Amino acid sequence: MKITTELKKRKIPIVKIDKSLNKYDDLILFPEKLEKANEMLRKVGLPKQWINISKNNS
């Protein structure tokens, strides 16, 4: 409990993001896994709770 309150009070981020990783922004690293995930979403779809949230946000 004490740790979470300390984290919330901090002004400086805890994690430093390495800018050299930006070169991977537009690169698909695992095309087989991406295709498998997209196929699964086509067949099964999103859970109802996610569908309701996305409708409320748009």
Stockholm file with secondary structure:
# STOCKHOLM 1.0

chainA/1-58         MKITTELKKRKIPIVKIDKSLNKYDDLILFPEKLEKANEMLRKVGLPKQWINISKNNS
#=GR chainA/1-58 SS CHHHHHHHHCSSCSSCCCGGGGGGTTCCSCHHHHHHHHHHHHHTCCCHHHHHHHHHHC
#=GC SS_cons        CHHHHHHHHCSSCSSCCCGGGGGGTTCCSCHHHHHHHHHHHHHTCCCHHHHHHHHHHC
//
